[in-house]
Amino acid sequence: MSTRKERERLDEAERKAAEKQAKKAELAAKRAARDAEKAAKRDAESEQGSLIAPSEATTDDAASVASASAAPHEEEEDDDPNAWNADEEMALVNALATHPKGSAPSEKERWEAIASEPGLDRRDALACVGRYKELLARVRAAKAAAGASGEAAISMSSVIVKKKPGPPKKKPMRAMKLEQEAAARAKKIAAEEKLAAERREASGGRLSQEELGFFQRSGPDVQIRRANSNMDIQISNVQLYGGRQELLSDATLRLVFGKKYGLVGRNGTGKSTLLHAISERTIPMPAHLHIIHVEQEAAPSDKSALQTVLDTDEERAYLLEIERILLEEEKDSHEGIDLNEVYERLDEIGSDEAIARAGGILGGLGFDAAMQAKSTKEFSGGWRMRISLAQALFMTPDLLLLDEPTNHLDVHALTWLEEFLQRWEKTVVIVSHDRGFLNDTTTATMFLHHKKLRYYGGNYDTFVKVRSEHRANEEATRANQSQREGHLKNFIQKFGQGHKKMVKQAQCRMKMLAKLQEEKVDVDYDDPYLRLNFPSATPLPPPCISVMNAAFGYEGYETLYEGLDFGLDMDSRVAIVGPNGAGKSTFLKLLEGAIIPTRGWVNRHTKLRLARFSQHHLETMNLEEDCVCHMKGLDSEMPLEEARAYLGRFGLSGELATKPVKFLSGGQKSRLAFAELAWRQPHIMLLDEPTNHLDLETIEALAMALNKFEGGVVLVSHDERLISLVVDEIWQVVKGDMTSDPQRPGCVKVFNGSFEEYKEMLRREFEGGSLLTNKKKAERRAKEEKEAKRSPPDAAAPRKPSQNGPQPPPPQPAGKITVEKRRSIDEAPAAPRVVERPSGMVEVGGGGGGYVPPHLRNKPPEGVKDAWDDD
C-alpha cells in the first residue's frame, strides 16, 4: 500500500513523460512539414528546368550541384586549417593528368609521384588518394543531378569551385584586447621617454638613476631625495607566498635603521623567500634605500678578485670615466656633470680608499695578496661566495641581507666577519644557523612563526630567554582563563532554565563568557622538536686509532703537516679547527684511511668501524631515487621496515621517505646522510661541517644525539654552539709555509682552552690591522726570535728596557739615507751609505737635511716673522 507522497511522485513522473512525448510528436510534425516543403520546391525547380536547353541545364545544374557539394567543403576549410583548398584540388587534377595510369611500375610509386608535384607540399600519397575518391563522388553526384547519361561533359575540374572572397572576419575579442594592451604599453613607454628627455634637458643633460642602471649614493639628486627621508621601514599587511604555500599572512615588516636583526625560524617557514622578496622589492620598499642581498656566488671571469670587488661600485667607475673624458677632451661638463662635482662625489663615496678597503675586506675573508691577484674563474664555488660577500660589504648598503653567510667560512674568517659587523652602522638582516654568530652580531631578533613576524630585543640567547618567559606568562593566563570559563559554563548550565532571576544572571554570565572567549590568549607553542638518534656499537678497548710520527702531503705538492702523534678511542670528543686550506678535511681522510701518510703510520683496531659525513657525499647522491631506495642500496637484503625505521629516526617519514632526493631540501639531504651513518653503527664518527643547511633547532637535536652517542666523535666545524655542547678537546691545524727559508710544514697541536678562548686569540690577532697583516707581523717576530737564539750566548745578554719606550732614531745629515738592516746584537753597526740627493730633496736651514713636500718648498724670506711665532 503506497503512501500519498509516493502516489504524488508517480503522478508527477507520468505527467512529465506525457509532456515529453507531446514535445517529440510536435517536433516530428514540424520536421515532416519542412521536408514536404523542400520536396515541393525541388519538384517545382525540376519542372522549370525541363523548359531550358539540355546543354544549358546540364551546365547550370552541374555548377549548382558542384557549388552545393563544395559548400560543406568550404565550411570545413574555414574550420580546419589542414583542410584541402581549391588550389590544392586543381593541383591534384593536373598531377593526375601528368601521371596517368601505367606511368609508374606500381600504383604506390605513381601516387608518391603525384604527391611530390608542386602545390601538394602539405599532402602525402594517402591523402591524395582519399581526396581523389571524394572528387570522383562529387562528379558522380553532379552527373546524377543533371540527368546526364554519358553524353554530358562533366569533368573533375568543373566540380571544383573556388571560394569567393567574402567580407573580412572579425578579430576575436582576445586578439583585439592584446592589441589594445600592446598599444597602451607603447604609448606609456613613449610618454615615459618623452618625460625623461624633458627632465634630462631641464637638468642639463644629467641622466637619472633608472637610465644609469645603478643605485646612486652621491650627487644633488640623492641629497634632495634623502634629505627628509625616513630610513626606518614599517610595512603592514604583508602577504607572501612560496608557490602555492602561504608563508606570511597579514604580517608587519618593521626594521629600525642601524639595528642588526637575526631572522630565525624553522626550515621551510620562508626566511630565504622573505629576504628575496625584500631585495627584489616584491614587498614595496622605500625607493631611497640601497638594498643588497648576498645569495649567489660571484660569476667566474678573467678579472682578479680585487678588481671584481672594485667593479661592484659602478658609480665610482662611472665618475672616473667622466673624469677621463673631461680631462682628455677638455670639456666643461659631460652629461650635466662638471669636474668639481666629479671630485666632490668621488670624495663622498670614498674613492681614494676604495682599493685599500677592498683589499682589507678580502684579506679578512682569507685572501692573501697572491689570491687577490688571481682571476675569479680559478676559485671554487666557496671562495667565489666569499668574493660575493666582500662585494656586499664593500658597497656598505643601507640594508644588507645575508643568507647563511657562515656556510663557506672558516673560524678565522668567521671571527673577522663578526668583528666587522659589530662596527657596521647600518641595518642588517641575517639568516644563519650559527647561534654563536647570531649572539655576537645581532642586536634584535625577528621570529618567523605561524605566518607572522614577531620582534624581540637582544641577540638570540636573549630571544630564547624572553620567549620562554612570555610563554610561561601566557600559559598562566591561559590556565586562569580556562578556569574562569569552566565556572561560567557550569553556572549557565545549572541556572540557565531555572527561576526568572537566575535566568537573568545566567544570561549575564553568557555575555561574560563570550567576551572571555574573544580575549582568549594563544600560547606560542613550538612545533615538535626533531629527535635524532645514533645507535651505539659494541665497545672497543683503546686505542682505536693510533697515529705515530706521521706526515702527509699530496704528490707533487708541499707537505701539509708532519710530526703527528696522537690516539683516538670511543671516549674521544675532538673538534678540528684551523684556516681554510690548512688540511682539516684531509686530516679526516687520513684517519679514515682514504689516504695513507707519506711518512710514519696509522694503526686502526681490526674491528673498528668508521663513518664519515661530508658535503661532497651529499653532492654524489643519486638524485632520481627516493630515500627508501637509497637506504636499501646500502644493503640489498635490508627489509623495507628497517629502512623506514632508520629514516624515521631522522624525521624522514611518511611522504618524505618516498620523495626523490632531488626534491629534498639541503637539511633533509643532511638527515638522509645521518640515517646512513646510523645504519653503519660506527665506533667513531668523522663529521665534516655537519651543520650546513640545518636550522638552529636541528643543530640542538644533533648536539643532543651526539652527546647520547656512546662512541668517538671527531668534528670539523665552525659552529660555536655545537662545539661547546659536544667537544672536550680542540685540535688546531696550523698551516705551514713551504716558501720560507727554512721551510716550515704545518702541524696539528692541542689548543689548551675553550673554543671561546680560541676565538678571543683570533680577535687579538685582528687588532691593529687585518688578519694577514698581523700574521706577517707574527712571522717576523718569530724570525727575529729565531735569529736571536742563533747568536753567541755571551753577546745575547738581555738589555735593560728603556723607561720611556723606544727612542726615535737620531737625525741623519743632509744627503745621507740610512737603510735599516736587522742585525744581531754583537754585530757592529754598518756605515751609512752616501747617495746623491734626488730631485725634490732640498736643504732647509742649511744644516738639518730632510725631504720637503712640494707644497712646503716655498721658503719664506729671512727676517719675516711667521704667524705661529711666539714673539
Secondary structure, 3 states (H helix, E strand, C coil): CCCHHHHHHHHHHHHHHHHHHHHHHHHHHHHHHHHHHHHHHHHHHHHHHCCCCHHHHHHHHHHHHHHHHHHHHHHHHHHCCCCCCHHHHHHHHHHHHHCCCCCCCCHHHHHHHHHCCCCCCCCCHHHHHHHHHHHHHHHHHHHHHHCCCCCCCCCCHHHCCCCCCCCCCCCCHHHHHHHHHHHHHHHHHHHHHHHHHHHHHHCCCCCCHHHHCCCCCCCHHHHHHHCCCCCCEEEEEEEEEECCEEEEEEEEEEECCCCEEEEECCCCCCHHHHHHHHHCCCCCCCCCCCEEEECCCCCCCCCEHHHHHHCCCHHHHHHHHHHHHHHHHCCCEECCEEHHHHHHHHHHCCCCCHHHHHHHHHHHCCCCHHHHHCEHHHCCHHHHHHHHHHHHHHHCCCEEEEECCCCCCCHHHHHHHHHHHHCCCCEEEEECCCHHHHHHHCCEEEEEECCEEEEEECCHHHHHHHHHHHHHHHHHHHHHHHHHHHHHHHHHHHHCCCCHHHHHHHHHHHHHHHHHHHCCCCCCCCCCCCCCCCCCCCCCCCCCEEEEEEEECCCCCCCCEEEEEEEECCCCEEEEECCCCCCHHHHHHHHHCCCCCCEEEEEECCCCCEEEECHHHHHCCCCCCEHHHHHHHHCCCCCHHHHHHHHHCCCCCHHHHHCEHHHCCHHHHHHHHHHHHHHHCCCEEEEECCCCCCCHHHHHHHHHHHHHCCCEEEEECCCHHHHHHHCCEEEEEECCECCCCCCECEEEEEECCCHHHHHHHHHHHHCCCCHHHHHHHHHHHHHHHHHHHHCCCCCCCCCCCCCCCCCCCCCCCCCEECCCCCCCCCCCCCCCEECCCCCCCCCCCCCCCCCCCHHHCCCCCCCCCCCCCCC
